[in-house]
Structure formats: C-alpha cells, structure tokens
Amino acid sequence: MERRSIGSGPLRVGAIGLGCMPMSWAYAPSRRRGEESLRTVHAALDLGANLLDTADVYGPYTNELVVGRALRERRADAFVSAKVGLRAGEQHVVADGRPGYVRRACDASLRRLRTDVIDLYQLHRVDPDVPVEETWGAMAELVSAGKVRALGFCTLGAGAGPGAGRRGDRAYGATLRHLERAQQVFPVTAVQAELSVWSPEAAWQLLPWCAARGVGVLAAMPLGSGFLTGTLTPGEGFESADVRARHPRFTAYAMAANQQLVAGLRRVALRHGEVAGVPVTAAQVALAWVLAQGPHVVPVPGAERAHWAAENARAAEVRLTAGDLAEIASLPAAVGAWD
C-alpha cells in the first residue's frame, strides 16, 4: 500500500486508515464482538492500513482497550490516533477542555492502549468554556513530555443543511478560526473532518487551508456511515441505540432517494473490473474518491468485521480517472440535512 504523510513532518501512514469507533460505539450494539474487533484490527494492519483511530469516549473506554490488545503484540506496526476533549455522562456527551483533565485523560489513554506514546493526539471538540489556547497548550505539554508525538484537531461534520450554502462556504468558518488560534500555540499536524461523496463540504474550504499549511487531513465517515457501501436497505430500520435510527439521511425516504449516489458509484466500480481478483465495489470507489482529493488526505473508514477492513484497505489500488471524478461530481446532492 502507498504511504502518505500526516502533516509536513516525518509521520507517514498507509493510504487507508481504520476507524475503530463502530466496534464499540454509535452503531448497532448487537453486532459488537470483542474477538471479531481484534481480528478486524489485525486484518487492517496486515494490509498496511496502519492508522488506528480511536477515542476515550468510544464505549466509553472499551474501544481503546480493544486497540490496546492489538498494540500489545504489534505496536511497531501501528500508527495510533487517539482523542481527548469529550466526556460521556449518563445521558449525554459533554466537552471538557480543561488542562488538568487533558493531562489525566492522556495518562489514562496510554494505560488502556498499552503504549508509552500516542502518535497523533486529537482535540475531539472545543470546550466553549475554555479558550482553545489553554486546551491546546496542555496538549502541547504532552508532546514535550514525550507522551504524544503530534497534535490533531477534530471538527464536526458541516453537512449541507440550511446556511451552509451549496459550496459550504460558511460551514467551517468557526473551525478555521480555532485552527488559526491553535497554530499560534503549537503546530497542527492533522485535521479530522467528515468527507465523502455525499458530504463533500470539507473539500471546498477546509482542505485548501490544510494543503496550504502542510496539514494532513483524516477523512472521517468516508463511506457515509455505511450508506455508500450499498449494503443498507431503505426501510429496514436500525437498532434503537444506533445513531442512524435518528438521523434524517437514514429515513426510508432519504435512503431511497439517495440510492442514485450508490448506483453512480457502482457504475464506476463496474468499469474498473477487479482488484486482487475480486470485483471493485461501490465502497472502494467511494474511498478512492476521497484519496483523489489530495495527497495529504487519508480516509479513515470504520469497520466491524475483518473482511470489511480488507475490502477498504484494497481501495488504495483503485485509481479513478478524470472521467470517473467528473461523473461522480455530477451525481445529485444527498437528500437529508446532515446537521
């Protein structure tokens, strides 16, 4: 698998990462299996998808424990991306950017991950009650202490809802202002944002900012929370604890209307034939589209099963043509506001 730089420094990762969140948070609880999750991590590492993206709030905590089990045997094979800044309460998640909390959370994550250093430590969300400079400064101290190698910044998916504009020109204004302030304290190595065929807003404003400054981009939800794989059936429904059960893009109406996007990806996949002796899939085309957004972009698709992680990793072998990209760009915008 090709290697890509995370930021302008020496940090390099495989072209595709592995989002570990679905293994223990947000999606169908009945499908979570600890041993299968461990096999999924190993499958990704075997194929060079070495960026493992996790967070203390996923579970909470259980996601890092799963990743830690894999790291115990294969720390040298992995690039560990963790997060801080969100705490899970009984009924909700709250932002916490207090410096003392950041320091305690990092130490706890290191213990759960069974490692001495986190390769990329990301601010999950900005705490509205704490100046971002204070939070970022505490994270920078972790770099000086040797507990963290580089710092990243996560941003909420902007969506294409009212006020974002067709080109998303105002969607990331607040994020860019926070990034500019954080840069004055310590370099931002990477930014994680939602980016996919059905949520392309980050490509219009956020990616140019990152490219101009040598900042890497981790593309979250590059498969549209599973929709762009073409494996979800409109009207089938989701478990009550699954976040998609309450999401406007996953109503039966929206899913039926958005089948045009999947059909377009499948047409492109059919033209590309096979990869490793297996037909190219809509999911692989969706990931190849993200890769085509720039050499500083690394998609981080989630996966709950080893065979999905393997399929995702092989998307790095799919090379879209200018004609493919133009065809995908001409697909209708997704129905259902993300925000």
PECOR-V475207 format. One record per residue. N is the residue number from 1. NEAR is the number of other C-alpha atoms within 12 Angstrom. Layout:
n/near
N/NEAR
N/NEAR
This chain:
n/near
1/24
2/23
3/23
4/32
5/29
6/40
7/32
8/23
9/21
10/16
11/27
12/34
13/40
14/39
15/42
16/50
17/51
18/51
19/47
20/51
21/41
22/38
23/43
24/37
25/32
26/30
27/29
28/24
29/21
30/18
31/22
32/27
33/23
34/26
35/20
36/23
37/37
38/34
39/27
40/38
41/51
42/38
43/33
44/45
45/36
46/24
47/32
48/32
49/43
50/44
51/46
52/51
53/50
54/46
55/47
56/43
57/34
58/32
59/26
60/27
61/32
62/28
63/38
64/44
65/35
66/39
67/50
68/37
69/25
70/37
71/32
72/23
73/18
74/25
75/26
76/17
77/25
78/38
79/40
80/46
81/48
82/50
83/46
84/48
85/42
86/31
87/28
88/20
89/13
90/8
91/7
92/11
93/19
94/20
95/26
96/32
97/34
98/30
99/27
100/22
101/23
102/35
103/29
104/22
105/32
106/39
107/28
108/28
109/38
110/35
111/24
112/30
113/38
114/24
115/33
116/25
117/32
118/43
119/38
120/45
121/47
122/43
123/49
124/39
125/35
126/34
127/27
128/19
129/16
130/22
131/20
132/36
133/29
134/29
135/38
136/43
137/30
138/35
139/46
140/36
141/25
142/33
143/25
144/16
145/18
146/21
147/30
148/32
149/32
150/42
151/46
152/43
153/44
154/40
155/35
156/29
157/33
158/38
159/39
160/31
161/24
162/17
163/17
164/25
165/18
166/21
167/23
168/24
169/23
170/24
171/34
172/34
173/23
174/20
175/30
176/27
177/20
178/29
179/35
180/22
181/23
182/30
183/26
184/17
185/22
186/27
187/31
188/40
189/39
190/43
191/51
192/46
193/43
194/40
195/44
196/46
197/48
198/46
199/45
200/40
201/36
202/44
203/37
204/26
205/27
206/44
207/34
208/24
209/26
210/38
211/26
212/16
213/24
214/25
215/36
216/44
217/48
218/52
219/49
220/40
221/40
222/46
223/42
224/41
225/38
226/34
227/37
228/38
229/37
230/29
231/21
232/25
233/23
234/21
235/16
236/16
237/21
238/24
239/16
240/15
241/18
242/22
243/21
244/27
245/22
246/20
247/26
248/21
249/35
250/34
251/26
252/24
253/20
254/25
255/32
256/24
257/23
258/32
259/31
260/26
261/37
262/37
263/28
264/32
265/40
266/29
267/23
268/35
269/35
270/21
271/22
272/27
273/21
274/21
275/24
276/16
277/10
278/18
279/22
280/33
281/35
282/40
283/48
284/47
285/50
286/53
287/47
288/44
289/44
290/46
291/41
292/32
293/34
294/26
295/32
296/40
297/46
298/52
299/52
300/47
301/51
302/45
303/45
304/39
305/30
306/28
307/20
308/30
309/40
310/35
311/38
312/48
313/45
314/37
315/47
316/36
317/29
318/39
319/28
320/29
321/18
322/14
323/13
324/27
325/24
326/16
327/23
328/34
329/22
330/17
331/24
332/20
333/29
334/35
335/28
336/25
337/23
338/30
339/20
